């Protein structure tokens, strides 16, 4: 079989397309997809003799012409988010990097955010107000996350009942959104791991203090 330059470009475009499906990290995936789109558009332009009117309805040309700007836009968004996450330090407030990707919900005092045993599929960031952890004697104030432990637990069940002690502005993010952010930058996973460990250590210290007091 004779392979000319245009055929090689078409095969390379198909190879990059297949390779993109094996990428778990979002940046390499989008880059490979972009390269594939460009190569397959070039292949569409030169591998056959046709008029421009035939070209615009050619499925492979039409599809890749649509996907090219979509992949480019998504890559820019991912790179911007990755840069934001990479700038995070222990002193960086969540409101500077995670909050723009969360959704605001307003709740009145007395609203039960979730109950012990409920399925966990969201984390919450307290923008304003206070949350009461039933049975623990602890409240959570602004600029804090809550709900992350159950989200990463094997059974994904809430371990406490949490009630709005005051009117609250709460920002939420689903577990699916967290996983998407994690694949864009694994550093987010380490942040949540540190957060969970610190929360568990605080629980251990609280139980020790209660035992000594008893």
Buried (B, 14 or more C-beta within 10 A) or exposed (E): EEEEEBBEBBEBBBBBBEBBEEBEBBBEBBBBBBBBBBBBBBBBBBBEEEEEEEBEEBEBBBBBBEBBEEBBEBBEEBBEBBEBBEEBEEEBEBBEBBBEBBEEBEBEEEBEBBEEEBEBBBBBBBBEBBBBBEEEEEBBEEEBBBBBBBBBEEEEEBBBBBBBBBBBBBBBBBBEBBEBBBBBBEEBBEBBEEBBEEEEEEBEEEEEEEEEEE
